[in-house]
Amino acid sequence: MIYTARTRLIDVKRAQVVAEGGCKHIPEDSSNAPSYEEFLANGAERLKKELQTAAAACVEQLWTATLALSGKAPQIAAAPSPVAAAAPVASAASPTQTAGTTRTPLPTAIEVVSPAAGTAGAAFSGSWIGKWDGQVDHTLIVEKIEGRKAMFIYSWSAAEDGRGPSKPGFQRVVGTIDDDGALRGTLNNGANVMYRLSGDQLSAEWQNRRRYTRATLVRGP
């Protein structure tokens, strides 16, 4: 595992960069490197330990070499111990997607801001999970709603039957809450997505030219 980090110290009042530097942690011997599965086993316990070790080494280097500070560098907090996951609860509305789980990649930093009372589309706020036509897992996270503007994360898995995305991914989208109450947005590939509230679920539609697919989403973690 290769770990890189950069730091920049800025004097805001003077608009000047006071110090700047980087660090790269590369294992000297990779012959006994763990496999992908070993990294993610037990709640990614091995990966967390490796990241903590690499981060601590980089902090030490940046502390002494880049910032030229004396004394002991700050300690990196230990990663939390993995917690056994609760058994998934099947969703009657979407049997191919289990409630409380996310099977698609997501950004590290996610911040859901609760909309103000009376905000149009406030019920969209938060995480939703489902599956496009039973083949592609989908996660929708509405992070922020301002007026008619909605900022959300659109995340997907690879298609199980090969007739869809070959790789999983995610993107942030700026959409709108329209007058008919639907949440709409346009993805990077030009596809249009629409979500409508239906009780405690979302009815979703995806369309790109002549291709069309639907999904039912339930509340996610």
C-alpha positions as CSV (number, residue, x, y, z in Angstrom):
1,M,0.0,0.0,0.0
2,I,1.3,3.4,-1.0
3,Y,0.3,6.4,1.1
4,T,0.8,10.1,0.1
5,A,-0.1,13.3,2.0
6,R,0.5,17.0,1.4
7,T,0.3,20.0,3.8
8,R,0.2,23.7,3.2
9,L,0.3,26.3,6.0
10,I,-1.1,29.7,4.9
11,D,-0.9,33.1,6.6
12,V,-4.4,34.3,5.8
13,K,-3.8,37.9,6.8
14,R,-0.8,38.2,4.5
15,A,-2.1,35.8,1.9
16,Q,1.2,34.0,1.9
17,V,2.2,30.3,2.0
18,V,4.4,29.9,5.1
19,A,5.2,26.2,4.5
20,E,4.4,23.5,2.1
21,G,5.5,19.9,1.6
22,G,4.5,16.4,1.0
23,C,5.2,12.8,2.1
24,K,5.0,9.5,0.4
25,H,5.1,6.2,2.4
26,I,6.1,3.2,0.3
27,P,6.8,-0.2,1.9
28,E,10.4,-1.3,1.4
29,D,9.3,-4.9,0.8
30,S,6.0,-5.7,-0.9
31,S,6.6,-9.5,-1.3
32,N,4.4,-10.2,1.7
33,A,1.8,-7.6,1.0
34,P,-1.8,-8.5,2.0
35,S,-4.3,-9.3,-0.7
36,Y,-7.4,-7.1,-1.3
37,E,-9.5,-9.6,0.6
38,E,-7.1,-9.6,3.6
39,F,-7.2,-5.8,3.6
40,L,-11.0,-5.7,3.9
41,A,-11.4,-8.7,6.3
42,N,-12.9,-8.0,9.8
43,G,-14.2,-4.6,8.9
44,A,-11.1,-3.6,7.0
45,E,-9.0,-4.0,10.2
46,R,-5.7,-4.6,8.4
47,L,-6.3,-1.6,6.1
48,K,-7.0,0.7,9.0
49,K,-3.8,-0.4,10.8
50,E,-1.7,0.1,7.7
51,L,-3.2,3.5,7.1
52,Q,-2.6,4.5,10.7
53,T,1.0,3.5,10.5
54,A,1.6,5.3,7.2
55,A,-0.2,8.4,8.4
56,A,1.9,8.5,11.6
57,A,5.1,8.3,9.6
58,C,4.0,11.1,7.3
59,V,2.9,13.3,10.2
60,E,6.4,12.9,11.8
61,Q,8.1,13.8,8.5
62,L,5.9,16.9,7.9
63,W,6.2,18.0,11.5
64,T,10.0,18.0,11.5
65,A,11.0,18.5,7.8
66,T,8.3,20.7,6.4
67,L,7.1,22.7,9.4
68,A,10.5,22.6,11.2
69,L,8.9,22.0,14.5
70,S,10.6,20.5,17.5
71,G,9.1,18.2,20.1
72,K,6.9,15.2,19.6
73,A,4.6,15.2,16.6
74,P,0.8,14.8,17.3
75,Q,-0.4,11.2,17.5
76,I,-2.8,9.7,15.0
77,A,-5.9,8.4,16.7
78,A,-6.4,4.7,16.4
79,A,-9.1,3.5,14.0
80,P,-12.2,2.2,15.8
81,S,-12.5,-1.5,16.2
82,P,-14.7,-3.2,13.7
83,V,-18.3,-3.7,15.0
84,A,-20.2,-6.8,13.9
85,A,-22.9,-5.8,11.4
86,A,-26.5,-6.4,12.3
87,A,-28.3,-8.9,10.1
88,P,-29.9,-7.2,7.1
89,V,-33.7,-6.7,7.1
90,A,-35.3,-7.6,3.8
91,S,-37.4,-4.9,2.2
92,A,-40.7,-6.0,0.9
93,A,-40.8,-3.1,-1.6
94,S,-37.4,-4.0,-3.1
95,P,-36.4,-7.6,-2.3
96,T,-33.1,-7.4,-4.2
97,Q,-31.9,-4.6,-1.9
98,T,-31.6,-4.9,1.8
99,A,-32.4,-2.1,4.1
100,G,-29.7,-0.5,6.1
101,T,-26.8,-1.5,3.8
102,T,-25.0,0.3,1.0
103,R,-23.4,-1.8,-1.8
104,T,-22.1,1.1,-3.9
105,P,-19.0,3.3,-3.5
106,L,-19.3,6.6,-1.6
107,P,-17.0,9.6,-1.0
108,T,-15.2,9.7,2.3
109,A,-16.7,13.1,3.3
110,I,-20.5,13.1,3.3
111,E,-22.5,15.8,5.1
112,V,-26.2,15.7,5.2
113,V,-27.6,19.1,6.2
114,S,-31.1,19.0,7.6
115,P,-33.3,21.3,5.6
116,A,-35.2,24.1,7.3
117,A,-38.8,23.5,8.3
118,G,-41.1,24.1,5.3
119,T,-38.4,23.6,2.7
120,A,-39.8,22.2,-0.6
121,G,-38.6,18.6,-1.0
122,A,-37.3,18.3,2.6
123,A,-38.5,14.7,2.7
124,F,-35.8,13.8,0.1
125,S,-33.0,14.6,2.6
126,G,-30.8,11.8,3.6
127,S,-29.8,8.3,2.2
128,W,-31.8,6.1,0.0
129,I,-31.0,2.7,-1.5
130,G,-32.5,0.5,-4.3
131,K,-31.7,-1.3,-7.5
132,W,-32.2,-0.3,-11.1
133,D,-34.3,-3.0,-12.7
134,G,-32.9,-5.5,-10.2
135,Q,-29.5,-5.4,-11.8
136,V,-27.6,-2.3,-10.7
137,D,-27.4,-1.3,-7.0
138,H,-28.1,2.4,-6.5
139,T,-27.5,4.8,-3.6
140,L,-28.9,8.3,-3.5
141,I,-27.8,10.7,-0.7
142,V,-29.4,14.1,-0.7
143,E,-26.9,16.2,1.2
144,K,-28.4,19.7,1.0
145,I,-31.5,21.5,-0.2
146,E,-31.5,25.3,-0.7
147,G,-34.7,26.7,-2.1
148,R,-35.3,24.7,-5.2
149,K,-31.7,23.5,-5.6
150,A,-30.7,20.1,-4.2
151,M,-27.2,18.7,-3.9
152,F,-27.0,14.9,-4.0
153,I,-24.6,12.0,-4.4
154,Y,-25.5,9.5,-7.1
155,S,-23.8,6.2,-6.6
156,W,-24.0,2.9,-8.6
157,S,-22.5,-0.6,-8.7
158,A,-21.4,-2.6,-11.7
159,A,-24.3,-4.4,-13.6
160,E,-24.7,-8.0,-12.5
161,D,-25.7,-9.2,-16.0
162,G,-23.1,-7.1,-17.8
163,R,-25.8,-5.0,-19.5
164,G,-25.0,-1.8,-17.7
165,P,-22.1,-0.1,-16.0
166,S,-18.9,-2.2,-16.1
167,K,-17.5,-0.4,-13.1
168,P,-19.0,1.1,-9.9
169,G,-18.7,4.8,-9.2
170,F,-20.3,7.9,-7.8
171,Q,-20.7,11.6,-8.6
172,R,-22.1,14.7,-7.0
173,V,-25.0,16.3,-8.8
174,V,-26.8,19.6,-8.4
175,G,-30.5,19.0,-9.1
176,T,-33.8,20.8,-8.7
177,I,-37.0,20.3,-6.7
178,D,-39.5,21.0,-9.4
179,D,-43.1,22.4,-9.1
180,D,-44.5,18.9,-9.3
181,G,-42.5,17.9,-6.2
182,A,-40.1,15.6,-8.1
183,L,-36.3,15.7,-7.6
184,R,-34.5,15.9,-11.0
185,G,-30.9,16.0,-12.1
186,T,-28.6,15.4,-15.0
187,L,-25.6,13.0,-14.7
188,N,-22.2,13.5,-16.3
189,N,-23.1,11.1,-19.1
190,G,-26.1,13.1,-20.0
191,A,-28.6,10.7,-18.4
192,N,-31.6,12.3,-16.6
193,V,-32.8,11.0,-13.3
194,M,-36.0,11.7,-11.5
195,Y,-37.2,10.8,-8.0
196,R,-40.7,11.0,-6.6
197,L,-41.8,10.5,-3.0
198,S,-44.3,7.6,-2.6
199,G,-45.1,7.2,1.1
200,D,-41.9,6.2,2.8
201,Q,-40.3,5.2,-0.5
202,L,-38.9,6.8,-3.7
203,S,-40.0,6.0,-7.2
204,A,-36.9,6.5,-9.4
205,E,-36.5,6.8,-13.2
206,W,-33.3,6.9,-15.3
207,Q,-33.3,7.9,-19.0
208,N,-30.6,8.4,-21.5
209,R,-31.9,8.8,-25.1
210,R,-33.8,5.6,-25.8
211,R,-32.6,3.8,-22.7
212,Y,-34.9,3.8,-19.7
213,T,-34.9,2.0,-16.3
214,R,-36.8,2.3,-13.0
215,A,-36.2,1.6,-9.4
216,T,-37.9,1.7,-6.0
217,L,-35.7,3.2,-3.2
218,V,-36.1,2.8,0.6
219,R,-34.4,4.6,3.4
220,G,-30.7,3.7,3.7
221,P,-28.2,3.9,6.6
